[in-house]
């Protein structure tokens, strides 16, 4: 037996009355999984360790995202059935631009891209001998400022609603109704900011259940308010529902965040911490400006669409809205993978393991592409049948179905670009450094949308506007992919691009199979189901027969990994694992890349897949 210095200790005399009996320690467990568990414990016992956590988080997020998406469809069905696709609905949808804009800026993009890395760094600093709990200090330094700023912004929007409506849709038939609805929806700016803050903090803590319920609560609020107030208020009841839904989104998350903050470690009594630390600087303009600029440019595509559609015949804005809501459902489901793994990537970067972060991001991008392409193939193949099943009732007639389906098919052409933009931007902002390239790329796509949208709207109406949207977002995705290898997560752009092109080719085949299947079946609902099965089957066949072409692991190989023989084989220590453990780096020094203990806990998941 060796002591701490590596020399053989001398024999010592012990008192048997005071010395506990010696026991033989159990043999240490070896193998890849034991090695991963040991590294997870070394990382501080983070709750987000191992395959099981990410699998459960992804499953919970998927189920609740699906519930929220279904309720969103019910909401749109109620809007279409009660109010149709006319001037009143167009007025509400102009007002709905405010919550859509606020959702992108304050929940989905900017707030998450800024605060998830910030909370990840604060969690990594716990136990480093700091004066105060870094997480609580971060909340104290940011939440009051954020609440004050967005509260003022909401009040300004309420007062300036007439000017906002005139700028967004100058050709609207009923601007007074749009102003009333805008004043109701403007209140969501404050509530959405609090929702985004809670979501980012909880995901950084490894809590995905409350954030996954927010859109369920949001849609429940809108649906319930419409059903209660439709008779006296008309379409204004939908705007009031947006305000109610925003409050419900806060209420389903706030208790969980309060419990997380209270359950954190209490630091020992120390001298007063110096003021002006880094925790309050997350809202400095230089740090958040690039993220805000990117989010504003991304959501401005919707502004351009409604601006160009406002002079078109009544109902054009409604057709664009219904088509976009349905077509984007595959994108929402695909991006949940990146939502779950984004805190993991941020914390792996905080631990210095860029290789693990890169591998995680590349696999997420390809898996998200598979999900969105299967959905896009189904949407393009069976768009008229989907619209007929979902909306054709009440005030929504056959002509509305035809117009919405045409727009939906064109929108679906840009779904892969939408997904890649939402996923790739996390590579740029996961290290919480101010990077302007994503905003520049999004701005280039926005210019392309505007330039192509003006003649497109004049020539083809709403379909031309949707085509301009697909062109602009695809251009942005290409620019982000080409520049990703130079950023915080150095993904291999060439390999990813080749894999995405092959998956897109498989999507074209799946679209053809789905279209033939939908045409061959008479009733609308069975036609949609058969088209979805055909598109999924073609994609599954591609992944089984050509896994290396897509860049994804082979399905038979993945199944083999779960067999008892494979588990016994992995339990045997490799040469690297059998070698003597290296000394840990000195305190205050970051471990080399590839050897750092991953704070996120997900790195052991990916080590077995590297080639």
C-alpha positions, 0 to 999 in steps of 0.5 A, a space after each residue: 500500500 502506498 501513501 499520498 507521496 507514493 513512498 512505502 509507509 513505515 509500520 505503526 503501533 495502533 490501539 485495538 480498542 480505539 481502531 475500528 476493524 479493517 475490512 477489505 474494500 470491494 474491488 473497484 468497478 471497471 469499464 466505460 460506464 464505471 469510468 463515466 460514473 466516476 467522472 460524473 461524481 468528480 464533476 460534483 454530482 451534477 443531477 444531469 448525468 448520464 444517458 438516463 437523464 437526457 432520455 427522460 428529459 427529452 421524453 418529458 419535453 416531447 410529450 408536453 410539447 406535443 400536448 402544447 402543439 395539440 392545444 395550439 391546433 385546437 386554439 387555431 381551430 376555434 379561431 377558424 370556426 368562430 371567426 373564419 379567415 376575414 377582416 376580424 381575424 386579420 385584425 387580431 393576427 396583426 395584434 398577435 404579432 406582439 406576443 409572437 415577437 415577444 415569445 421569440 425574443 423573451 422565451 425561445 431565443 434571446 433570453 435562453 441564449 443569454 441566461 442559460 450559459 450565465 446560469 451554467 457558469 454560476 452553477 459551475 462556480 458553486 463551491 469555489 470559495 466565493 463570497 455568496 451563492 453565485 446563482 442567487 447573486 445572478 438572480 439579484 443582479 438581473 431579475 429586478 432590472 429585467 422586470 423594470 425594463 420590460 414593464 416600461 416597454 409593455 406600457 409604451 406598447 399599450 400607449 403607442 398601439 395606434 402607431 404600431 398597427 399603422 406601421 405593421 399593417 397600413 392597409 388593414 380594413 379595420 385598424 380600430 379593432 386591431 388597436 384594441 387587440 394590440 393593447 390587450 396583447 401588449 401585456 404579454 411583454 412583461 409576462 413573457 419576460 418572466 416566463 423566459 427567465 424562469 425557463 432558462 434558469 430551470 433548464 440550467 438547473 436540469 429541470 425540464 418539466 415546468 418549462 415544458 408545460 408553458 405552452 400548454 398553460 398558454 393555450 389553455 388560457 387563450 381557449 378558456 378566455 375565448 369560450 367565456 368571452 366570445 359572445 360579448 367581446 368577439 375576436 377581442 376575447 382571443 387577445 384577452 386570452 393571450 394576456 391570461 395565458 401569459 400569466 398562467 405561463 409564469 405561475 406554472 414555473 415560478 414555484 419550481 424556481 423558488 424551490 431551486 433557489 432555496 435549496 441551493 447550498 448556503 455559504 458559510 458566514 464571510 465578510 461582505 462580498 464586494 459589489 460590482 461583480 460579474 453576476 450583475 453584468 449579464 444585462 450589459 448592452 455589449 453582451 446582450 446586443 448581438 443576441 437581441 439583434 439576431 432575435 429581432 431579425 429572425 422575428 422580423 420575417 413575420 413583420 415583413 410577411 404581414 406588411 406585404 399581405 395587408 394590401 392583399 384581399 381580406 383573409 391573406 394574413 389568416 391563410 399565412 398564419 394558419 399555414 405557418 402554424 401547421 407547417 412549423 409543428 415538425 420544426 417545434 418537435 425537432 428543436 426540442 432536442 436542442 432545447 434539452 441539450 443546450 444547457 449540457 453543451 453550455 456546461 461542457 464548454 464551461 468545463 473546457 471540453 469542446 470536443 464533447 460539445 461539438 459531438 453533441 451538437 453535430 448529432 443533435 443537428 442531424 437528428 433534428 433534421 431527420 424529424 423535421 424532414 419527415 414532418 415536412 414530407 408529410 405536410 407537402 404530400 398531404 397539405 390539402 387533406 391536413 387543412 381539411 381535417 383541422 380547419 374546414 368547418 364553420 366560417 372556414 370554407 373550401 376556398 380557404 382550405 385551398 389557399 391555406 394548403 398552397 401556402 403551407 406547401 411552400 412554407 414547408 420548403 423552408 422548414 429545414 432551414 428554420 430548424 438549422 437556424 434554431 439549432 446552429 445559433 446555439 453553437 454561437 451563443 453557448 459560450 456567452 460571448 458577444 458574437 455578431 455573425 448570427 445577426 449579420 447572417 439573419 439580416 442577410 436572410 431578412 433582406 432576401 425575404 424582403 427583396 423576393 417578397 415584394 414581386 412575389 406578393 404582387 405576382 402570386 399573393 400569399 404563396 409568393 410571400 411564403 416562398 420569399 420566407 423559405 428563401 430567406 431562412 434557407 440563406 441564413 441557415 447556409 451562412 450559419 453552417 459555413 461559419 460554425 467551424 470558427 465559433 465556440 463549438 467548432 462543428 465540422 461544416 463540410 461533414 454536416 452539410 453533406 449529411 444534410 444534403 443526403 437527408 434532404 434527398 431522402 426527404 424528397 423520396 419520402 414526399 413522393 411516397 407520401 403524395 402517392 399514398 394520400 392521393 390513393 386514399 379517399 377520406 381525408 383523415 386516413 389519407 393523412 395517416 397513410 401519407 405520414 406512415 409512407 414518409 416515415 417508412 421511406 426515411 426509416 429505410 434510408 437510415 437502416 440502409 445508409 446510416 453512414 451517409 446521413 452521419 447518424 449511428 447505424 440502427 442495427 449497431 445501436 441495437 447491438 449496443 443494448 445486447 448482453 454480449 455488448 454490455 459485457 464487452 463494454 464492461 471490460 476496461 480498455 487499455 486507457 482505462 486500465 492505465 494508472 489514473 493521472 494526477 488531477 490538475 492543480 487548483 485553478 487550472 483548467 484540464 486539457 480538452 478531452 480530459 476535463 470532467 464534464 460539468 453537464 454530465 452528458 459527455 459519457 453518453 457520447 464517448 462511445 460513439 466516436 470514431 
